[in-house]
């Protein structure tokens, strides 16, 4: 498979979304991805549905900041989220409970 880009991941995100894990969840997750191929995106989860948009959201419940390359590796399952967090590669601001739920909300690419 060709190199996966951040744009590819966010375009595919709705297909990897686990509606069952999102039941009753009403949250906005902000993604701030730095470096080459980075960008800002946010995911709005409400009533078991997901909407992904480019740019920043005024009031996210959780913000995830990391290098774009590391985010791609995380999504592809090459980088463990907990290890990335402990190594300082992944920074979370806001709702840590929501951060812990990320793996169940989105299947690996």
N, C-alpha and C positions, 0 to 999 in steps of 0.2 A: 504494500500500500504506500502511496506517496506520503510525503510529510503532511501531518495533520496540523492545521493552523487553528489559532484561537477562534477565528471567524467560523471555521468549519464546526468547531465544538458547540458554539452558541447556536448555530443554525440547526444542528442535530439535537440540541438539548431537549426540545419537546418530545422527540422520539424515544429518548432515554428516561423520560420522566415517569416515576412510579406513582400513579394516581392514588392507589390504595394507601401508600405511606403518607400521602398529603391530606387525607381526610381530616377535615376540621382545622386545617392549618391556614392561617391568613398572615402572610409574611412577605417582605421584600428583601432579597439578598442582593447586595451590591458587590460586584467584582471589579477590583482595581488591579489590572495586570500591567506590569512594568516591563521595560526593555523592548527589544525587537519584537514586532508582531503583537505588541500589547494593546491595551485599550480599556475602556470602561463600559461595562454592561450591567444590567440588572435583571433579575428574574422576579416576577410578581407571581406568587402562589396564592390562590384563593379558590375556595370551594372545589378542590381537587383539580383545578386547571392551572396551567402555566402559561405565562406570557413573557417572552424574552425581548428586551429592547437594548439598543446601544445607548450609551451615555450614563449619566448619573441620576439617581432618584433622590428627591429631597429628604425622605425620611425612611431609610432602610432599617430593618430590624437587626440586620447583621451585615457587616462589611468584611470581605475577604480580600487581602492584599498579598500578592506574590508575583514573582517573575513569570512572564508569559510562558517561557520554556518549561518551568517547573509545573505550571498549571496544566499544560498539555500532558506532561509525564504523569501527573496526578490523575487526570481524566482517563488516560490509557492504562492505568493500573501499574505503571512503572515506578511510581513514587507513593509511599504510604503517607496518608494524611497526618496521622499522629506523629510519625517520624519527622515529617516536613515542619510541623508545628514546633516540635521540640528543638529542631535544628535552626529555628528562626526563619525558615524559608517561607512559611505560611503564617500570616498575622491575621488574627480575628478580632474584630471590635464589635461589641454589642452582645447579642444573645448566643452564649456558648452552647446552650441546649440545642439551638437550631443548627449550629455548626456540627454537633455530634450526629444530627439526623441526616446530614448531607449524603452520606453513603447510601442510606436507604431510599432517599428521594430520587437519586439519579443512578442508573446502572452504568457500569463502566463502558467506555466507547469501544 
